Amino acid sequence: MLRIKSPQDAGAALVFIVIGLAGAYFGRDLTFGSAASMGPGYFPVILSWIIVVLGVIVGARAAVIEGPPIESVQLRPIAVIVTAIIIFGYLIDIVGLAITAALLTILAAYARRGVNLLETLLLAAGLGAFCVLVFVYGLLQPFPAWWGR
């Protein structure tokens, strides 16, 4: 009888295998091609099978190595992060990338307990400036950098 020693690894293995098989299934209608002449389905199908293999490896590990049990689902982090992503979509055109990135860093910090406000504000300021430097000025993406621009 196979005994699962690491339920978290077993769950991750199941997710990997399902995602990999789904990718291979949905990519089956695309032209595969060859390594020398890749079709549109070559990379997705190869990547899907690599994910399945990783799932099998993680599943084998779950049967051999002791690991922690599966924890209960924490709704607070999920709700805060999903809300932050939705708010990003609404705010980016209104207040610009710098302010949006800073505000969402502050919001996302509250996905965990014990938030240090000073640390969060410093991270928000740094991340806002970094996003503008990289995406607007470095990569020339068409984001409004600042409020009103």
N, C-alpha and C positions, 0 to 999 in steps of 0.2 A: 504494500500500500504506500503510495506517494504521500509524504507529509510536507505540507507547506510550512517552512520555517520563517519566511519573511512575507507576511501578507501584503505589505506595501509594494514590494518588488513583484509579487504575483499580480496585483492590480495594475501596476505599470506595464507589465508584460502583456496583459490582456488588452490594454489600451493601444500599445504599440502594434500588436498583431492585427487588431481590428482596423486601425487607421491604415496600416500598410496594405492589408487585403482590400480595403475600400479604394485606395489609390490605384492598386493594380486592376481592380474591377472597372473603375471608371476610365482608366487609361487604355483599356483593351481595344477600343475602337480607333485609337490614334495610330497612325503609321509608325512602326517601331524603327525601321531602318537598321543601320549597323554602326559600329564605332567610327568607321571612316565616313559614313554618310548618314548622320543622325536624323531621324524623323521627329515630328513633334511629340511622339509618345516615348521616345528613347529615355530621356532623363526622368520623367515622372514614373515610368514603370520600374526602371533600375532603382531609383530612390525608394519606391514603395517596397520592393523586395528587400532592400537593405534594412528598412524599418522593421519588416517582418522578422528578419534574421536577428536584429537587435532585440526584438521582443522575445524570441526563443532563448537568446542568451540570458536576458534578464529573468525569464521564467525558470531557466535551469538554476540560476543563482538563487532564486527564491526557495528552491527545494534543498539547497545545500548550506547556505549561510543564514545564521540567525539574524532576524531583523525586527524592527518595532511593529506593533500592530497598526492597523489602519485607524486613523483618528477620525473623530466626528467632523462633519462639514462645518466650517466656520463661515457664516453668512455675511458677517460684517466686512471682511476684506473683499469678498466678491462684490458685494453691493457698492462699496466705496470705489473700487477700481472701475467697475462698469459705468458708474455714474460719472467718474472723472473722464472717461473716454468719450461719453456722450457730450459732456459739457465742453470738452476740447473742440469737438466738431462745431458747436454753436459759437464759441467765443473767438476762434482763431481769426475770423474775418472782422470781428467787431473791435477787439482790443489788441490784436497783433500777437505775434509768436512769443515775444519776450514776456509779456504780462500773462498770457495764457499758460505758458510753461511754468511760470512762477506760481500762479494760483493753483494749478493742478498738482504741483509738487506738494504744496501745503495741504490740499484736500487728500491726496493719496497717502500722506504721512499718517492720517488718522485712520487708516485701515488697520493699524496695529495699536496696541495699548501702550501707554507710557511714552507719549510723544514729547520730545524735548523741543519747545517752541523756538528757542534761539538757533539750535542746530538745523531745524526745519527751515527757518527764514534764510539762513546762510546758504543752505543747499538750494532753496528756491531761487535766490538771486543769482547764484553761480550757474544753475541749470538754465535759467532764462537767458543769461548772457551767452552761454555756450551754444544754445540752440540757434540764436540769432547769428552768431559768428559762423557756425558750421553750415547751417541750412540756407540762410539768406545771403551772406557775403561769401562763404566758401564754395558752396555748391550751386549758388545762384538760383535757388528754388523760388517760385513766385508766391512766397508767403509775405503778408504784411509784417514788417519787423516790429513796428511800434504802433501805438494807438493813433488812429487817424491817417495812417500811411498806406 
